Every structure is written in C-alpha cells, then in structure tokens.
Amino acid sequence: MRSWNLEIEELLKTYPKYEQYLLVDQSIRASRAIPALIAEGYAKRETLQVFKKFLRDAIGEANEMINHIALAKAKGYIKPDKADELIQRYHVVGKKLTKLKENWKNY
C-alpha cells in the first residue's frame, strides 16, 4: 500500500508553479504533521493532557487539509471526485482522532 503522504505529495506536484510557496507548501506541512504529531504525542504521553494536546493539533491539521483540498478543488487543481475522496478521508481521520482523544483510557 502506498503511503498517503506520498499520494498527496504526488498530487501537489500537479498544482501550478505559482502555488508552490503557498498552497503546496502549506499542504505538505499539514499532511506530514498529522502522523508526526500523533507519534510525538504518544512518545510524550506521561499525562493524558499532554497526549490530548498533540491529538488536538493533529485534528487541526486534518481540518486544515480539508480546507486546502476544498480550495484546490474550487480552483480546478484537483478533479472534483478526487477532491471529494480526499476530503472524506481527512474527515475519517479527524473523527478517529477525536474518538481516540475522547476515549484514550479504553485503548
């Protein structure tokens, strides 16, 4: 299975050059931040509050990606069906992270 981040980064290569330091850079940072924040939060999970902070930040990055993809869709950089699929995937990630944050003791 291909890495989700690699899939996003391949898609971002098709954006116009003038978006390189705007939408592309922000999208790469947000997409990479999600797994990095989860990993860092898990490593620093001495207290539930600390771990939840990292999960909240990861949820925020997932929401940021939804916004970036919706903007790219509106500008015609991504085909609508592909954009909708990616947006749905980020919604699922956000929901799963929210559930993990709310029920950490049960995992």
N, C-alpha and C positions, 0 to 999 in steps of 0.2 A: 504494500500500500504506500502510495506517495504521500510525503509529508504535506499537511495542509498549508503550512507556511510557504513551502516551495511552490505549491499551486498558486497561492496568492501572488507571490513574487513574480512568477511567470506571467500572470495576467497583467500585473502592473507594468511590465516591460512594453505592453502594447499601448499604454497611455501616451498622449502627446508629450514631446520633449519639454514643453513649457510647464508641464505639471511635475517635472522631476523633483524640484525642490519644494513643492507644495503638497499636493495630494499624494504623490507617490511616496515621498519621504515619510509623511505622517502615517500613511497606511502601513508601510513596512515596520515602523516603530511600534504601532499599536498591535499589529498581528504578532510580532515577535514578543511583545511584552506580556501577552496573556500567559503562555506556558512558563515564561521566566518568573513572573510574579507568583504563580502557583508553586513552582519549585522553591523559590526563595522563602515564601511564606511557610511552606511545610518544613523547611530546614530551621526556621526560626519560631517554631510553634510552641515555645516554652509556655506561653499563655494563650488562651483561646482568643483574647482580644487582639493579640499580635497577628495571629493567623487570619482572623476575620478581616483585619485591615488589608492584608495582601489579597484576599479573595475579593473584597470590595473594589480594590484597584483593578483587578483582573476583569471584573464585571464591567467596570467603567471603560476599560479598553475594548471589550467586546461591543459595548454600545457605541463607542467611537467608530469602530469598524462598520457597524450598521449604517451610521451616518455617512462615512466615506463612500461606501458602496452605493448607497442611495444617490449621493451626489454624482458619482461616476455614471450611474445609470441615467440620471437626468441629463447629463452632458453627452450621452451617447458613447461613452468609453467602453461600456460593458453591455452586452446583449441583455435585454430585459429578463429573459428566462434564467440566464446565468446569474445575474444580479439577485434575482428573487431567491434562487437556490442558496447563494452565499449568505444573504440576509437571514434566511431561515436557519441556516447552520449556526450563525452567530447568536440568533435568538435561543437556540437549543443550548449552546454553550453557556450563555448568560443564565438561563433557567437552571441548568445543572449546577453551576457555581453558586447560585443563590440557595438552592436546596442544600448543597454541601455546607455553606456558611450557616444556615439555619439549623442544620441537624448534625453538626460535626461530631458530637458526642456519640452518635449512633453508628458512625463509620469505623 
